[in-house]
Amino acid sequence: MNRPGWLMAVCALTCSACIVLSCDKVRPEISTSPAPVAQPADGPAIAVFEGALGLGAIANGAPAANARDFGARDIAAGPGNPVTIVIENSGAADLSLGAPALAGQGGEFLLDAASMLTLLTPGANTAFTVAFDPATAGQKTATVSFTHNGANSSTPFSFSVTGTGADGALPALTPNISVAGPASAPEGNSGASTFSFTVSLSAATSLTVSVNYATTDLTALGGQDYTDAAGVLTFSAGQTSKAVAVSVIGDATVESDEQFSLDLSGASNGVIVGASATATILNDDSVAGVVSYAADIQPIFNARCVSCHPSDAGLNLTSYSRVMSSGKVVAGDSAASKIYRVVSGSNPSMPPSGGPLTAAQVKAIKDWIDAGALNN
């Protein structure tokens, strides 16, 4: 019997969806967060630093801060000391680079890329410099950008530079001080990621300005979800912004979004008007799906385990309450859970017949335990 083409397409899509659901054994959640950029193990990767290799890492799109805030410079003084920008290929394949360019008020800055390489082999690095040479008075801001083929960051890579052109001496005014931070960012699944806060002065001044800063727990816990940070920021004459980096600790635990703040206090030669900025650590561990005990785990036990463990006389895997009362599951720790250990590894001891569990089934058990062994 002939079927309309649209009906055949619907059938094909429906079958395809069924195959995917049966293999994954998970219920995917809808996420509004952008997917992270995948970095192939054999691809190029870009890392950018300020001043020297390995120091003062610059994020793609970073605002002007630290040495990239040139402070005040007299318009008759000529260019000031340049800041060196170092680019490293931290990947495993060749990194191609385009020539850096200035945009915005780029005419107030000098860019020297005469010695910069445009192709970096793995582990190699190159550099260019940016200097401030104001032609007129007032604050000047420009964007430095260059193209690249690194797999770990979007192209072009860009960051801002700023400075204040001075026509004579700076005023000895008392500026306002405020802090701004990342509204939210994913925590990552391992290692540490950096949340960058920017502390700003409302205007350049001839005075030396200082202010204390410290992180404060809200729902996130210092030492567990992020690394506590505290110190003193000192602004030299003419400087208007500085960055404070806070390390966020990545994990693979499904949990709620968490918050901490960076707070200012004890200002000298300045008035604090924006004393606190809150950052939200976004849980990114539920994107792959939440494992359901009822829909995903109990069916595995029913199909492969209950025939050997059906009663309270021994290990009983017929229900959530009996599984949890067995002492064989340590919620949140699959490595310490005997139920997971006996079915995983290269030579699992269970089930004793019918072949080992599939990789998807073993992963579902692990993910369910690590997520808290919920009765969901």
C-alpha positions in Angstrom: 0.0 0.0 0.0 1.4 3.4 -1.0 1.8 5.9 1.9 2.1 9.7 1.5 5.7 10.9 1.7 5.0 13.1 4.8 3.6 10.0 6.7 6.8 8.0 5.9 9.0 10.9 7.2 7.0 11.1 10.5 7.3 7.3 10.9 11.1 7.5 10.3 11.5 10.3 12.8 9.4 8.5 15.4 11.4 5.3 15.1 14.7 7.2 15.3 13.5 8.9 18.5 12.5 5.5 20.0 15.9 4.0 19.3 17.7 6.9 21.0 15.5 6.7 24.1 16.0 3.0 24.4 19.7 3.2 24.2 20.3 6.2 26.5 18.1 4.9 29.4 17.8 8.5 30.7 15.3 11.3 30.6 17.0 14.4 29.2 16.0 17.7 30.6 15.5 20.8 28.5 18.4 23.3 29.1 18.4 26.9 28.1 22.1 27.2 28.8 24.4 27.3 25.7 26.3 24.1 25.1 30.0 24.3 26.0 32.5 24.5 23.1 33.9 21.0 22.7 37.7 20.8 22.6 39.0 17.8 20.6 41.9 16.1 22.3 43.9 16.5 19.1 42.9 20.1 18.2 44.5 23.4 18.7 43.7 25.5 21.8 44.4 29.1 22.6 45.5 30.7 25.9 46.1 34.5 26.2 48.1 36.2 29.0 49.0 39.7 30.0 52.7 40.5 30.8 54.3 37.1 30.6 53.5 33.5 29.7 51.3 31.8 32.4 50.6 35.1 34.3 47.5 37.3 34.1 45.2 35.1 32.0 42.9 37.1 29.8 39.4 35.7 29.0 37.8 36.2 25.6 35.8 39.4 25.8 37.5 40.6 29.0 37.0 44.2 30.0 40.0 46.5 30.5 41.7 45.7 33.8 45.1 45.4 35.5 47.9 46.6 33.1 45.3 46.9 30.2 44.0 49.9 32.2 46.8 52.4 31.4 45.6 55.0 33.8 46.2 58.7 33.1 48.7 59.9 30.6 49.4 63.5 29.5 48.5 64.1 25.9 51.9 65.7 25.3 53.9 62.9 26.8 53.9 60.5 23.9 53.2 56.8 24.2 53.6 55.1 27.7 55.1 51.8 28.5 53.4 49.0 26.5 51.7 46.0 27.9 52.8 42.6 26.4 50.1 40.2 25.3 51.3 36.6 25.0 49.4 33.9 23.0 50.1 30.2 23.6 49.0 27.1 21.7 48.0 24.8 24.6 46.5 22.2 22.3 47.8 19.3 20.2 47.6 20.7 16.7 48.8 23.9 14.9 47.1 27.1 15.9 46.6 29.7 13.2 46.4 33.4 14.2 45.2 36.5 12.3 46.9 39.9 12.7 45.5 41.8 15.8 43.5 45.0 15.1 42.2 47.9 17.1 38.6 49.1 17.1 36.7 51.8 19.0 39.0 54.6 20.0 41.9 52.7 18.5 43.6 55.9 17.3 44.5 56.6 20.9 46.5 53.4 21.2 49.6 51.9 19.5 49.7 48.2 18.5 53.0 46.5 17.6 52.7 43.0 16.1 55.7 43.2 13.9 57.3 40.1 15.6 54.1 38.2 16.1 53.9 34.7 14.6 50.8 33.6 12.7 51.3 29.9 13.1 52.0 28.2 16.5 52.9 24.6 16.8 51.7 22.8 20.0 53.3 24.4 23.1 54.7 27.4 21.2 53.9 31.0 22.0 54.1 34.5 20.5 53.5 38.0 21.5 52.5 41.6 20.5 52.3 44.8 22.5 49.8 47.6 23.1 50.6 51.1 24.3 48.5 54.1 25.2 49.2 57.4 23.3 46.3 59.8 23.9 45.8 62.6 21.5 43.0 64.3 23.4 41.9 64.6 27.0 39.3 62.2 28.5 38.8 58.5 28.9 39.6 56.3 25.9 38.6 52.7 25.3 39.4 50.4 22.4 39.0 46.7 21.6 41.9 44.5 20.5 40.9 41.5 18.5 42.4 38.7 16.3 41.1 35.6 14.6 42.2 32.1 15.5 41.3 28.4 14.9 41.5 27.3 18.6 38.8 24.8 19.5 38.3 26.0 23.1 37.2 29.6 22.4 35.2 31.5 19.9 36.8 33.7 17.2 37.8 36.4 17.0 39.4 36.6 20.4 39.0 40.1 21.9 39.6 42.2 25.0 39.5 45.8 25.9 42.1 48.4 26.8 41.5 51.8 28.3 43.3 54.9 29.5 42.6 58.6 30.3 44.2 61.4 28.3 45.2 64.2 30.7 45.7 67.8 29.7 47.9 68.9 32.6 47.6 67.5 36.2 44.9 65.1 37.3 42.4 66.5 39.8 42.7 65.4 43.4 39.1 64.2 43.6 37.6 61.4 45.7 36.0 58.9 43.3 33.1 56.5 43.9 34.0 52.8 44.1 31.8 49.9 42.9 32.1 46.2 42.1 30.5 44.2 39.3 30.7 40.5 38.6 29.6 37.7 36.4 25.8 37.3 36.6 26.2 33.6 36.2 28.5 31.0 34.7 28.7 27.1 34.6 30.8 25.4 37.3 32.4 22.8 35.0 32.7 19.1 35.8 36.3 19.1 37.2 39.2 21.3 38.0 38.6 25.0 38.5 37.0 27.8 36.4 37.6 31.5 37.0 34.8 34.0 37.9 36.1 37.5 37.3 34.8 40.6 39.2 35.7 44.1 38.2 36.2 46.9 40.8 35.9 50.4 39.3 36.5 54.0 40.2 34.0 56.6 38.8 36.8 58.9 37.6 40.6 59.1 37.4 42.3 60.9 40.3 45.8 62.0 41.3 45.2 60.3 44.7 46.1 56.7 45.5 42.9 54.8 46.2 42.6 51.5 48.1 39.7 49.2 49.1 39.4 45.8 50.8 37.6 42.9 49.2 36.4 39.5 50.4 34.1 36.7 49.2 31.0 35.8 51.3 29.0 32.6 51.3 25.4 32.8 50.2 24.2 29.4 49.1 27.6 28.4 47.8 30.3 27.3 50.4 33.8 28.6 50.3 36.3 25.8 50.2 33.7 23.4 48.7 32.1 25.2 45.8 34.6 28.0 45.3 38.0 29.1 46.8 37.7 32.0 49.3 39.4 35.2 48.2 40.3 38.3 50.2 42.8 41.2 49.9 43.4 44.8 49.2 43.2 46.6 45.8 45.4 49.7 45.3 44.7 52.1 42.4 47.7 54.2 41.4 47.0 57.7 40.1 45.0 57.6 37.0 43.9 53.9 37.2 40.2 53.3 37.2 39.6 49.5 37.3 41.1 46.3 38.6 40.0 42.6 38.4 39.5 40.1 41.2 39.6 36.4 40.1 37.7 33.8 42.1 38.3 30.1 41.4 35.1 28.0 41.2 35.5 24.3 41.9 34.0 22.0 39.3 32.2 18.7 40.1 29.9 16.2 38.5 27.2 16.3 41.2 23.7 17.2 40.2 22.7 20.1 42.6 20.9 23.4 42.7 22.5 26.6 41.3 24.5 28.3 44.1 25.6 31.9 44.9 28.4 33.8 46.5 29.3 37.5 46.6 32.3 39.7 46.5 32.1 42.5 49.0 34.0 45.8 49.4 34.9 47.6 52.6 37.4 49.9 54.2 38.0 52.4 51.3 40.8 55.0 51.4 40.4 58.1 49.2 37.2 56.8 47.7 33.5 56.3 48.5 32.0 52.8 48.2 28.6 53.1 46.4 28.4 49.5 45.0 29.6 47.4 47.9 28.6 43.9 46.7 28.3 41.8 43.5 26.6 38.4 43.5 27.7 35.6 41.2 25.6 32.4 40.5 27.4 29.1 39.9 25.2 27.3 37.4 24.8 23.6 37.9 25.7 22.0 34.5 25.5 18.4 35.5 21.9 17.7 34.7 22.2 18.6 31.0 23.0 15.0 30.1 19.8 13.8 31.9 18.6 12.8 35.3 18.5 9.1 36.0 15.1 7.9 37.4 15.1 5.0 39.8 11.6 4.0 38.8 12.1 4.3 35.1 15.8 3.5 34.7 17.2 1.5 37.6 14.5 -0.8 38.9 13.9 -2.1 35.3 17.6 -3.1 35.1 17.3 -4.9 38.5 14.1 -6.6 37.4 15.6 -7.9 34.1 19.1 -8.9 35.3 19.2 -9.2 39.1 15.9 -10.0 40.8 16.0 -13.7 39.7 18.9 -14.2 42.0 18.0 -11.6 44.7 14.2 -11.9 45.1 13.6 -12.0 48.9 14.7 -10.6 52.2 16.6 -13.9 53.0 19.5 -12.3 51.2 20.1 -9.2 49.0 16.6 -8.0 47.9 16.5 -5.8 44.8 12.8 -5.8 44.2 12.1 -2.2 45.4 13.8 1.1 46.3 13.4 0.7 50.0 14.9 -2.9 50.0 17.8 -1.8 47.8 18.6 1.1 50.1 18.2 -1.0 53.3 20.7 -3.5 52.0 23.7 -1.4 52.8 25.1 -1.9 49.3 24.4 1.7 48.1 26.3 4.7 49.5 24.3 7.7 48.2 26.5 10.1 46.3 29.5 7.7 46.1 29.3 5.0 43.5 32.9 4.0 44.2 32.0 3.0 47.7 28.8 1.3 46.6 29.1 -2.5 46.3 26.1 -2.7 43.9 28.1 -0.6 41.4 31.5 -2.2 42.0 30.3 -5.8 41.2 28.7 -4.8 37.9 31.5 -2.4 36.7 35.1 -2.8 35.5 36.7 -4.9 32.9 35.7 -8.2 34.6 32.5 -7.7 36.6 31.4 -10.5 38.9 27.7 -9.8 38.5 25.4 -10.9 37.0 26.8 -14.4 37.2 25.1 -15.5 34.0 23.7 -13.9 30.8 26.7 -11.7 30.2 27.6 -8.4 31.9 25.3 -5.4 32.0 25.6 -3.0 29.0 27.8 0.1 29.3 24.7 2.2 29.3 23.1 0.2 32.2 26.3 0.4 34.2 26.5 4.2 33.6 22.9 4.6 34.6 23.5 2.9 38.0 26.7 5.0 38.6 24.9 8.3 37.7 21.9 7.4 39.9 24.1 6.7 42.9 26.4 9.7 42.3 23.3 12.0 42.0 22.2 10.9 45.5 20.5 7.6 44.9 17.1 9.3 44.8 13.7 7.6 44.9 12.6 9.4 41.7 
